[in-house]
């Protein structure tokens, strides 16, 4: 029989897991047991997504009616529900460029409709970060922009659309992950800004979200030296600041398996310190994140690391029981509200039409109704743990069935490999398209565009990242999202169709 402290620890844990079902061959046996012993719920990642996802959700809710099912679904460049084919929803940067709050609200409503259709309770979005550092490797086009007012009004609109649709939104990453050039999946970013600037710029979208009634807020694994040496997720002063802003909902950690925590205090230490600091729900993370180093039972190992550390800290008194009970009660209250919710009907939605309105062209006309095919050199950066930057569906959708595409890891390619890839695309005979995502940050991408311009001045650039601040020598279509919807809109524009 599971003891009381183990059940209490379970009630604040939110793991990812391997598998696509709760029963039968290959199902994670540990997960059903944990759910039946008060596990707070689970978070879905790409490895969990099948056509039977709604059935999996039903099994989870049957095992624990209080379970919260979350999903890391932002639209645009970040999707789990459409991981295999690319998102058909507008992304945050696209919506920020358009600056039509009704389009953003309807996108939130559609996201909620899709989430509820597969049994999801909490959507880990929207991103409330103000992307003030163009070098940012982890936020970029996931943010609504670099202007706090723009970000604030669109965060509020998307939260309203989601929560009217019957799911809890989770704005992230408090107190703001926009002014960094490091990825907290791999390092611990330090934000050296003046506290007054953080208050004025980076906290403003979180205030807007709180005013809109957001149910949950996710912390960031970032250090603000002016507020202490610990990362925000583990820092009681930072989390007290969030409560002081009027937030009464559930505080959720960013994934504890990220290097900023795993390689410093560890998952177990991070779990205990986060709870002590004031967090309510511990997102453990995606067991596929270690890549080839992941063990076949990585999901259970990470879960047990967090659970056993919490139980041990409760037994010794290092972690006050009342603090964990407070966290559990907030999580359960959220589950009860969501079960009782009467979601508004989602309005008619045409994501493709919204995305087409967001495209921006610089450097001359790009439409060519006489082009018979497109030859794509995909020179985007390599995938990260947050964004599948190199997903093949983007280049596939631009090239179409009748075009040509070649993937070029331009950061690692030798000059000979680069030249060969470019020549293959030219020889294929279609209109040459350079697919990039960091023209101001990654010099090899810009060099590739400059080389292509010398050989094919009729070539065109499709940029799915932040718009270039320094002009490129070819016409550019700024899509600002690595998504299927964006790629299809770019293709139609290029072909004049």
Residue, then its C-alpha position, 0 to 999 in steps of 0.5 A: x500500500x502506498x504511504x501517505x507521503x508518497x501520495x502527497x509527493x505524487x500530487x504535485x508531480x507532472x511527468x512526461x512518459x514513453x508510450x501511447x496507451x495506459x494498458x497492454x504491451x509497451x504501456x508504462x506500468x509505473x504510470x497507472x500505479x502513480x495515477x491511482x495513487x494521486x499523481x497530478x497528471x502527465x504532459x504529452x510530448x511528440x512520442x505520445x501522439x497518435x490518432x488514438x490520443x483521445x482514448x489515452x486521455x480517457x484512460x488517464x482520466x479513468x485512472x485518476x479523475x483529478x489528473x491534469x493532462x498538459x501539452x506543449x502546444x504553441x502553434x507556429x514553430x512548436x507543435x506536438x499535436x501536429x508534430x509529424x506534419x507541421x502546425x496549421x495554426x499561426x505562431x506567436x511572431x506571426x500574430x504579433x506582426x499582424x497585430x490583430x487581437x481578434x485573430x489571436x483570440x480566435x487562434x487561442x479558441x481553436x487551440x483550446x478546441x483541438x486540445x479538448x478534442x483529445x482530452x487535454x486540460x492545460x496548454x503550455x502557452x502562450x509565450x509571454x517573453x519579450x524577445x529583446x535579444x535577437x540572438x535568443x536561441x530558444x524563444x525567437x519567433x515563439x514570442x509575439x515580438x520585442x515590444x512589451x505592449x504588443x506582447x502584452x495585448x496578444x498574450x491577454x487575447x490568446x489566454x482569453x481565447x484558450x480559457x473561454x474554450x475550456x482549457x487552462x492556459x500556461x503563460x511562460x517563462x516567468x520572469x521573462x526569457x527574452x533577453x538571453x543568448x543562452x538556452x536553459x535546456x543546455x545552460x543557466x542563463x543570467x539576466x544582467x538587466x537593471x531591475x527597473x527594465x525587467x519590471x517595465x518590459x519583461x513583467x508587463x505581459x505577465x501582468x496582462x495575463x494575470x489581469x486576464x485571469x490566466x490559470x497557470x504560469x510557468x517559471x524560467x530557469x534563469x538567474x536575475x542577480x539583482x533578485x538572488x543567485x538561484x534560478x527563478x524556478x528555485x527562488x522564493x523571492x522571485x516567486x513571491x514577486x509573482x504572488x505579489x503581482x496578484x497571481x493566485x493560480x498554479x505556478x508550474x516549473x519549466x522542465x526539471x530535466x533541463x540542464x539548468x537544473x539537472x546538471x546543477x542541483x539535479x531533478x530531485x534537488x530541483x523538485x524539493x527546492x522548487x516546492x520550498x520556493x513556492x511552486x505548485x506543480x513540477x513539470x519533470x520533462x520529456x524523457x526523450x530529451x537525453x537523446x541517445x543517452x536516454x534509457x528505456x525507463x528514463x521516464x520512470x527514473x526521472x519521476x522517481x528521482x523527483x518523488x523520492x527526493x520530495x518524500x525524503x525531504x518531507x520525512x526530515x522536515x526540510x520541506x514543510x508538509x503544509x507547503x506541499x499540501x498547499x500546492x496540492x490543493x491549488x492543483x486539485x482546485x484547478x482540476x475541479x474548475x476545468x471539470x466544471x467548465x462550460x466552454x464557449x463554442x469556438x468561432x469559425x477558424x481559417x488558420x491558413x488565411x490568418x497566416x497568409x496575412x502575416x507574410x511580409x516581402x522585402x527587396x522586390x517582387x517574389x511572385x512568379x506565376x510562370x515558375x513551374x517548380x521550386x528548388x529548395x536549399x534548406x539551410x536552417x539551424x539544427x533542431x533544439x530541444x524546444x523547437x524542431x528547427x530542421x523539421x523536413x515538413x517545412x522544406x517539403x511543403x515549399x518544394x511540393x510534390x514536383x519540386x526539389x529540396x536538399x538539406x544543408x547543415x550550413x554551420x558544419x558544411x565545408x565550402x565544397x559541400x555547400x557549393x555542391x548542395x547549391x549546385x544540385x538545387x540549381x541543376x534541378x531546374x526550379x526557381x531557387x529558394x534559400x530556406x533560412x531562419x537566423x540571417x542576422x545571427x548565423x553568418x553561414x546562412x547569410x554567406x549562402x544567400x550571398x553566394x546564391x545571389x551571385x549565381x542566380x539573381x532570380x533566387x528568393x529567400x524564405x525566412x522562417x525566423x526573425x526578420x533580418x535587420x541587415x538587408x539581404x541581396x535577394x528578395x525575402x519572404x518573411x514567414x516568421x514560423x517554421x510551420x506547415x501553414x507558413x510553408x504552404x503560404x510561402x509556396x503559394x506566394x512564390x508561385x503566384x497562385 
